Amino acid sequence: MTRNFQGIWITSQKFAGLEPVNVFHRQLDKIEIKSTAPQNSHILFRRKFPAEAEKKTYIYISADDYYKLYINGIFVCQGPAPGYPSHYYYNKVEITDYIKDGNNVIAVHTYYQGLINRVWVSGDDRHGLILDVEQEGKIILSSDESFLCTYHTGFEEM
């Protein structure tokens, strides 16, 4: 099932101006792939949003390459399953138990590997996050430029 997200793909400044690189080729073909994005990038997104406790709440979320989701400081889930830019997988997760009355905080730790391999379609200079939060059938939060974004430096080489 496909979803028409209201949210938009968001990314960091380092990835915003990059043109995607085509990494698809036959296994034994010798080609040079010129990726310019930083490898092993851990990028954090964060935003406050109002919600009501005890109302059925779901999040629809995807990222390239990978994400860990936290609501109000509590780990919720990780994903998505590996996919292709033409068909990204997304997760639908009930988050009702993580929501409180008033302001809530969503934090997403994304990871861009930046290497060509058989698990992730990475090394293509594409990184991003997209999400919608739905409470009782109404979208109460969608990914957009209002999310705070910063690099997580805890995983950099010393």
N, CA and C of each residue as an Amber inpcrd file, in Angstrom:
protein
   474
   0.8440000  -1.1750000   0.0000000   0.0000000   0.0000000   0.0000000
   0.8930000   1.2440000   0.0000000   0.5890000   2.1790000  -0.8490000
   1.3600000   3.4160000  -0.8810000   0.6570000   4.4880000  -0.0740000
   1.4250000   5.4360000   0.3880000   0.8660000   6.5340000   1.1720000
   1.2370000   7.8450000   0.4920000   0.2890000   8.7290000   0.4170000
   0.5520000  10.0920000  -0.0460000   0.8030000  10.9440000   1.1860000
   2.0680000  11.1310000   1.4950000   2.4470000  11.9030000   2.6740000
   2.0790000  13.3680000   2.4920000   1.6240000  13.9920000   3.5710000
   1.4740000  15.4460000   3.5810000   2.8160000  16.1000000   3.8780000
   3.6410000  15.3800000   4.6390000   4.9760000  15.8740000   4.9320000
   5.8410000  15.8490000   3.6880000   6.9400000  16.5860000   3.7540000
   7.9080000  16.6090000   2.6570000   9.2150000  15.9740000   3.1330000
  10.0140000  15.5060000   2.1840000  11.3360000  14.9860000   2.5380000
  12.1780000  16.1530000   3.0460000  12.7620000  15.9880000   4.2110000
  13.6450000  17.0180000   4.7650000  15.0330000  16.4070000   4.9390000
  16.0400000  17.2600000   4.8860000  17.4180000  16.8050000   5.0090000
  18.2650000  17.9190000   5.6180000  19.5420000  17.6690000   5.7620000
  20.4600000  18.6740000   6.3060000  20.9890000  19.5560000   5.1850000
  21.6360000  20.6430000   5.5570000  22.2030000  21.5670000   4.5700000
  23.2530000  20.8880000   3.6940000  24.0290000  19.9710000   4.2700000
  25.0840000  19.3110000   3.4950000  24.5230000  18.4550000   2.3620000
  23.3170000  17.9370000   2.5280000  22.7160000  17.0880000   1.5010000
  21.7570000  17.8590000   0.5920000  21.3000000  19.0190000   1.0340000
  20.2350000  19.7340000   0.3220000  20.5910000  20.0810000  -1.1200000
  21.8210000  20.4270000  -1.3940000  22.1860000  20.8450000  -2.7410000
  22.7870000  19.7550000  -3.6150000  22.8590000  18.5380000  -3.1070000
  23.4890000  17.4590000  -3.8660000  22.5310000  16.8540000  -4.8870000
  23.0560000  16.5530000  -6.0660000  22.2900000  15.8400000  -7.0890000
  22.4250000  14.3470000  -6.8070000  21.3210000  13.5980000  -6.8660000
  21.4130000  12.1510000  -6.6470000  22.3330000  11.4860000  -7.6700000
  23.0490000  10.4690000  -7.2180000  23.9690000   9.7090000  -8.0460000
  23.3200000   8.3700000  -8.3680000  23.3940000   7.9600000  -9.6310000
  22.8610000   6.6560000 -10.0100000  23.8800000   5.5830000  -9.6390000
  23.5310000   4.7210000  -8.6880000  24.4540000   3.6830000  -8.2270000
  24.1390000   2.3140000  -8.8230000  23.1120000   2.2250000  -9.6530000
  22.6990000   0.9370000 -10.1960000  23.5630000   0.5480000 -11.3990000
  24.0570000  -0.6790000 -11.3540000  24.8750000  -1.2070000 -12.4360000
  24.9290000  -2.7300000 -12.3080000  25.3750000  -3.3740000 -13.3640000
  25.5490000  -4.8250000 -13.3090000  26.7200000  -5.1380000 -12.3870000
  26.6270000  -6.2390000 -11.6930000  27.5860000  -6.5770000 -10.6520000
  29.0370000  -6.5340000 -11.1040000  29.3510000  -7.0540000 -12.2750000
  30.7390000  -7.1460000 -12.7020000  31.1890000  -5.9770000 -13.5790000
  30.2880000  -5.0480000 -13.8820000  30.6760000  -3.8690000 -14.6550000
  31.6030000  -2.9910000 -13.8240000  32.6590000  -2.5480000 -14.4500000
  33.5880000  -1.6520000 -13.7500000  33.1490000  -0.2200000 -14.0280000
  32.5970000   0.4110000 -13.0190000  32.1820000   1.8030000 -13.1520000
  32.7040000   2.5900000 -11.9630000  32.8080000   3.8920000 -12.1520000
  33.2370000   4.7640000 -11.0620000  32.0350000   5.5690000 -10.6010000
  31.7270000   5.4670000  -9.3270000  30.6020000   6.2000000  -8.7570000
  31.1730000   7.3530000  -7.9460000  30.7990000   8.5690000  -8.3260000
  31.3520000   9.7650000  -7.6880000  30.3520000  10.3360000  -6.6850000
  30.3800000   9.8020000  -5.4980000  29.5410000  10.2970000  -4.4170000
  30.2920000  11.4160000  -3.7100000  29.5920000  12.4890000  -3.3820000
  30.2430000  13.6110000  -2.6930000  29.7160000  13.8150000  -1.2840000
  28.6920000  13.0680000  -0.9090000  28.1040000  13.2180000   0.4240000
  29.0170000  12.6120000   1.4840000  28.9770000  13.1580000   2.6800000
  29.8000000  12.5930000   3.7600000  29.2850000  11.2170000   4.1770000
  30.1990000  10.2480000   4.2790000  29.8220000   8.9060000   4.7150000
  29.5950000   8.8740000   6.2200000  28.8410000   7.8620000   6.6550000
  28.5660000   7.6480000   8.0830000  28.0480000   8.9080000   8.7690000
  27.0330000   9.5120000   8.1720000  26.4450000  10.7420000   8.7120000
  25.2770000  10.4090000   9.6290000  25.3720000  10.8600000  10.8490000
  24.2930000  10.7310000  11.8230000  23.6620000  12.1110000  11.9590000
  22.4040000  12.2240000  11.5640000  21.7350000  13.5220000  11.5300000
  20.4880000  13.4540000  12.3930000  20.3110000  14.4570000  13.2400000
  19.2140000  14.4850000  14.1990000  18.1590000  15.5090000  13.7870000
  16.8980000  15.1160000  13.9000000  15.7680000  16.0060000  13.6510000
  14.9260000  16.0550000  14.9200000  14.3500000  17.2320000  15.1810000
  13.5910000  17.3900000  16.4180000  12.5300000  18.4620000  16.2290000
  11.3850000  18.2390000  16.8680000  10.3240000  19.2510000  16.8080000
   9.3190000  19.0190000  17.9270000   8.8280000  20.1140000  18.4800000
   7.7150000  20.0540000  19.4410000   6.4100000  20.0950000  18.6580000
   5.3850000  19.4440000  19.1930000   4.0680000  19.4890000  18.5660000
   2.9960000  19.2430000  19.6190000   1.8620000  19.9240000  19.4850000
   0.7710000  19.7290000  20.4470000  -0.0500000  18.4860000  20.0910000
  -0.5340000  17.8090000  21.1260000  -1.3820000  16.6290000  20.9320000
  -2.2100000  16.4050000  22.1970000  -3.1440000  15.4970000  22.0820000
  -3.9930000  15.1360000  23.2200000  -3.7340000  13.6930000  23.6110000
  -3.5740000  13.4620000  24.9030000  -3.3360000  12.1120000  25.4020000
  -4.5790000  11.2520000  25.1960000  -4.3430000   9.9580000  25.1020000
  -5.3960000   8.9360000  25.0310000  -6.1990000   8.9430000  23.7320000
  -5.8640000   9.8210000  22.7950000  -6.4830000   9.7460000  21.4750000
  -5.6060000   8.8550000  20.6050000  -6.2230000   7.9910000  19.8260000
  -5.4920000   7.0610000  18.9600000  -4.5780000   7.8540000  18.0290000
  -3.2720000   7.5910000  18.1210000  -2.2780000   8.3520000  17.3690000
  -1.3260000   7.3970000  16.6520000  -1.0970000   7.6830000  15.3730000
  -0.1840000   6.8940000  14.5540000   0.8580000   7.8040000  13.9260000
   2.0220000   7.2380000  13.6780000   3.0320000   7.9270000  12.8820000
   3.3070000   7.0760000  11.6450000   3.4390000   7.7560000  10.5220000
   3.8810000   7.1570000   9.2660000   5.2470000   7.7730000   9.0160000
   6.2790000   6.9470000   8.8740000   7.6320000   7.4880000   8.8390000
   8.5430000   6.6550000   7.9350000   9.4310000   7.3590000   7.2350000
  10.4580000   6.7090000   6.4350000  11.7080000   7.5790000   6.4420000
  12.8290000   6.9660000   6.1020000  14.0920000   7.7010000   6.0170000
  15.0050000   6.9950000   5.0320000  15.9690000   7.7330000   4.5580000
  17.0090000   7.1850000   3.7040000  18.3220000   7.5380000   4.4080000
  19.0610000   6.6170000   4.9360000  19.0010000   5.1940000   4.8580000
  18.2010000   4.5650000   6.0070000  18.1990000   5.1630000   7.1860000
  17.7570000   4.4830000   8.3960000  17.3550000   5.5250000   9.4400000
  16.4630000   5.1550000  10.3530000  16.0800000   6.0630000  11.4380000
  15.8400000   5.3080000  12.7450000  15.9460000   6.0570000  13.8400000
  15.4860000   5.6410000  15.1690000  14.5620000   6.7490000  15.6460000
  13.3620000   6.3730000  16.0760000  12.3350000   7.3330000  16.4790000
  12.1960000   7.3820000  17.9960000  12.1250000   8.6100000  18.5270000
  11.8930000   8.8310000  19.9520000  10.7240000   9.8070000  20.1000000
   9.8290000   9.5190000  21.0280000   8.7430000  10.4390000  21.3710000
   8.8820000  10.7510000  22.8480000   8.9770000  12.0390000  23.1790000
   9.1350000  12.4870000  24.5600000  10.2660000  11.7510000  25.2750000
  11.3680000  11.5430000  24.5530000  12.5650000  10.9460000  25.1330000
  12.5520000   9.4290000  25.2320000  11.5120000   8.7800000  24.7490000
  11.3990000   7.3270000  24.8390000  11.5690000   6.7190000  23.4470000
  12.4410000   5.7140000  23.3540000  12.6410000   5.0300000  22.0750000
  11.3550000   4.3240000  21.6810000  10.9400000   4.5070000  20.4100000
   9.6980000   3.9200000  19.9080000   9.9910000   2.7900000  18.9240000
  10.7720000   3.0650000  17.8810000  11.0270000   2.0590000  16.8500000
  12.1820000   2.5030000  15.9720000  12.5320000   1.6110000  15.0260000
  13.5660000   1.9220000  14.0470000  13.1620000   1.3330000  12.7060000
  13.7610000   1.8340000  11.6440000  13.4100000   1.3400000  10.3100000
  14.0090000   2.2540000   9.2750000  13.5150000   2.2560000   8.0880000
  12.5620000   1.3240000   7.5000000  13.2940000   0.1240000   6.9250000
  12.5330000  -0.8280000   6.3620000  13.1540000  -1.9210000   5.6260000
  13.8770000  -1.3200000   4.4250000  15.0020000  -1.8990000   4.0220000
  15.7130000  -1.3610000   2.8560000  14.8300000  -1.3460000   1.6120000
  14.9850000  -0.3040000   0.8100000  14.2060000  -0.1710000  -0.4190000
  14.9860000   0.6270000  -1.4440000  14.3160000   0.9950000  -2.4940000
  14.9190000   1.7690000  -3.5820000  14.2900000   3.1580000  -3.6330000
  14.9890000   4.1510000  -4.1870000  14.4110000   5.4900000  -4.2910000
  13.0730000   5.5180000  -5.0300000  12.8530000   4.5560000  -5.9020000
  11.5740000   4.5000000  -6.6110000  10.4720000   3.8810000  -5.7640000
  10.8390000   3.2710000  -4.6380000   9.8500000   2.6450000  -3.7500000
  10.4260000   2.5440000  -2.3340000  10.3770000   3.6400000  -1.5970000
  10.8100000   3.6000000  -0.2080000   9.7310000   2.9390000   0.6310000
  10.1580000   2.0790000   1.5480000   9.2250000   1.5250000   2.5150000
   9.0250000   2.5330000   3.6320000   7.8930000   2.4460000   4.2940000
   7.6370000   3.2850000   5.4560000   7.0080000   2.4260000   6.5390000
   7.0440000   2.9450000   7.7640000   6.4390000   2.2510000   8.8860000
   5.2190000   3.0180000   9.3670000   4.1930000   2.2820000   9.7330000
   3.0260000   2.8400000  10.4220000   3.0660000   2.2690000  11.8300000
   3.1790000   3.1610000  12.8210000   3.3520000   2.7280000  14.1990000
   2.3510000   3.4700000  15.0790000   1.6420000   2.7250000  15.9200000
   0.7680000   3.3870000  16.8910000   1.6310000   3.9640000  18.0080000
   1.4640000   5.2660000  18.2760000   2.2650000   5.9370000  19.2930000
   1.4000000   6.5280000  20.4000000   0.1500000   6.0780000  20.5080000
  -0.7900000   6.6040000  21.4980000  -0.1920000   6.6040000  22.9010000
   0.4790000   5.5240000  23.2800000   1.0170000   5.3970000  24.6430000
   2.1760000   6.3480000  24.9250000   2.7430000   6.9590000  23.9110000
   3.8770000   7.8680000  24.0820000   3.4580000   9.3430000  24.1250000
   2.1960000   9.6050000  23.8090000   1.6950000  10.9730000  23.6880000
   1.1130000  11.4430000  25.0130000   1.3990000  12.7060000  25.3590000
   0.8240000  13.3240000  26.5580000   0.0220000  14.5580000  26.1400000
  -0.8130000  15.0630000  27.0300000  -1.5590000  16.2920000  26.7560000
  -0.6020000  17.4700000  26.6350000  -0.8390000  18.3190000  25.6610000
  -0.0230000  19.5170000  25.4860000   1.1340000  19.2630000  24.5450000
   2.2840000  19.9010000  24.8480000   3.4510000  19.7900000  23.9750000
   4.1350000  18.4380000  24.1000000   4.4710000  17.8770000  22.9680000
   5.2260000  16.6390000  22.8710000   6.4630000  16.9240000  22.0420000
   7.4610000  16.0520000  22.1570000   8.6920000  16.2210000  21.3880000
   8.9500000  14.9590000  20.5780000   9.1300000  15.1510000  19.2880000
   9.5420000  14.0570000  18.4130000  11.0060000  14.2810000  18.0820000
  11.7990000  13.2140000  18.2040000  13.2190000  13.2650000  17.8520000
  13.5140000  12.0530000  16.9750000  14.2120000  12.2840000  15.8740000
  14.5450000  11.2070000  14.9540000  16.0410000  11.2570000  14.6670000
  16.7000000  10.1450000  14.9370000  18.1230000   9.9900000  14.6540000
  18.2070000   9.2430000  13.3280000  18.6820000   9.9310000  12.2840000
  18.8090000   9.2930000  10.9750000  20.2700000   8.9600000  10.7100000
  20.4550000   7.9900000   9.8320000  21.8050000   7.5470000   9.5030000
  21.9310000   7.3730000   7.9960000  22.9540000   7.9900000   7.4240000
  23.2860000   7.8180000   6.0110000  24.6360000   7.1300000   5.9500000
  24.6410000   5.8870000   5.4770000  25.8770000   5.1200000   5.4340000
  26.8270000   5.6550000   4.3620000  26.3210000   5.8620000   3.1680000
  27.1390000   6.4250000   2.1000000  28.0340000   5.4430000   1.3880000
  27.8200000   4.1540000   1.6060000  28.6230000   3.1260000   0.9570000
  27.7460000   2.3140000   0.0070000  28.3280000   1.8230000  -1.0660000
  27.6030000   0.9650000  -1.9970000  27.6490000  -0.4520000  -1.4280000
  26.4820000  -1.0340000  -1.1970000  26.4280000  -2.3930000  -0.6710000
  25.0990000  -3.0340000  -1.0440000  24.8960000  -4.2510000  -0.6230000
  23.6950000  -4.9860000  -0.9970000  22.5660000  -4.8360000   0.0180000
  22.7550000  -4.1010000   1.0620000  21.7080000  -3.9230000   2.0690000
  20.9410000  -2.6370000   1.8150000  21.6430000  -1.5330000   1.7620000
  21.0110000  -0.2440000   1.5480000  21.4140000   0.2970000   0.1810000
  20.4960000   1.0080000  -0.4480000  20.8570000   1.7650000  -1.6430000
  21.4470000   3.0680000  -1.1060000  22.7060000   3.0170000  -0.7890000
  23.3900000   4.1560000  -0.2140000  24.4990000   4.5750000  -1.1670000
  25.2270000   5.6010000  -0.8220000  26.2590000   6.1020000  -1.7070000
  25.6850000   6.8710000  -2.8790000  24.3980000   7.1850000  -2.8080000
  23.7210000   7.8710000  -3.9150000  23.4820000   9.3530000  -3.6330000
  24.0690000   9.8540000  -2.5630000  23.9450000  11.2560000  -2.1430000
  22.5030000  11.6490000  -1.7840000  21.6840000  10.6690000  -1.4480000
  20.3070000  10.9490000  -1.0020000  20.2160000  10.6560000   0.4780000
  19.7570000  11.6110000   1.2150000  19.4670000  11.4170000   2.6320000
  18.2050000  12.1960000   2.9330000  17.3570000  11.6560000   3.7760000
  16.1750000  12.4200000   4.1370000  15.2750000  11.7030000   5.1050000
  14.3000000  12.4450000   5.5600000  13.2910000  11.9750000   6.5080000
  11.9450000  12.5020000   6.0500000  10.9230000  11.6630000   6.1570000
   9.5580000  12.0960000   5.8720000   8.6460000  11.4510000   6.9010000
   7.6460000  12.2190000   7.3790000   6.7180000  11.6610000   8.3620000
   5.4190000  12.4430000   8.4120000   4.3880000  11.7560000   8.8550000
   3.0960000  12.3380000   9.2110000   2.6810000  11.7280000  10.5400000
   2.1680000  12.5610000  11.4430000   1.5700000  12.0710000  12.6850000
   0.0790000  12.3360000  12.5870000  -0.6930000  11.2850000  12.8120000
  -2.1430000  11.3430000  12.6430000  -2.8200000  10.9980000  13.9640000
  -3.7090000  11.8830000  14.4070000  -4.4440000  11.6420000  15.6460000
  -5.9320000  11.5920000  15.3260000  -6.5210000  10.4220000  15.5530000
  -7.9330000  10.1710000  15.2540000  -8.3190000  10.6470000  13.8510000
  -7.4800000  10.2770000  12.8810000  -7.7700000  10.5550000  11.4810000
  -7.3560000  11.9160000  10.9710000  -6.8320000  12.7770000  11.8460000
  -6.4200000  14.1290000  11.4530000  -4.8990000  14.2620000  11.5680000
  -4.2630000  14.7970000  10.5190000  -2.8140000  15.0190000  10.5600000
  -2.5190000  16.1750000  11.5070000  -1.6970000  15.8980000  12.5300000
  -1.3510000  16.9490000  13.4970000   0.1040000  17.3890000  13.3700000
   0.8940000  16.6410000  12.5970000   2.2900000  17.0120000  12.3710000
   2.7650000  16.3620000  11.0860000   3.4640000  17.1330000  10.2610000
   4.0930000  16.6210000   9.0470000   5.5030000  17.1770000   8.9630000
   6.4020000  16.3980000   8.3930000   7.7810000  16.8640000   8.2500000
   7.8280000  18.0640000   7.3100000   8.5700000  19.0900000   7.7440000
   8.7630000  20.3050000   6.9470000   9.9950000  21.0420000   7.4560000
  10.2490000  22.2200000   6.9220000  11.4560000  22.9780000   7.2770000
  11.4660000  23.4880000   8.7100000  10.3670000  23.3530000   9.4340000
  10.3370000  23.8330000  10.8130000  11.0350000  22.8820000  11.7870000
  11.3990000  21.6840000  11.3300000  12.1310000  20.7420000  12.1860000
  13.5420000  21.2630000  12.4150000  14.0270000  21.1510000  13.6420000
  15.4230000  21.4540000  13.9220000  16.2630000  20.3150000  13.3700000
  17.4470000  20.6280000  12.8910000  18.3110000  19.6190000  12.2750000
  19.7590000  19.9080000  12.6550000  20.4750000  18.8800000  13.0860000
  21.8860000  19.0370000  13.4110000  22.6030000  17.7090000  13.2140000
  23.9310000  17.7810000  13.0880000  24.7420000  16.5760000  12.9680000
  25.0670000  16.0450000  14.3500000  25.0250000  14.7490000  14.4880000
  25.4120000  14.0630000  15.7170000  26.8870000  13.7110000  15.5600000
  27.7380000  14.2910000  16.3790000  29.1820000  14.0960000  16.2280000
  29.7140000  12.9790000  17.1070000  28.8580000  12.3050000  17.8640000
  29.2960000  11.2570000  18.7740000  29.8620000  10.0200000  18.0960000
  29.6610000   9.8830000  16.7790000  30.1300000   8.7090000  16.0670000
  31.2910000   9.0160000  15.1340000  31.8310000  10.2330000  15.1740000
  32.9330000  10.6000000  14.2910000  34.2360000  10.0070000  14.7960000
  35.1910000   9.7990000  13.8560000  36.5090000   9.2870000  14.2380000
  37.2120000  10.3070000  15.1000000  37.9910000   9.8130000  16.0160000
  38.7540000  10.7080000  16.9060000  40.0660000  11.0820000  16.2620000
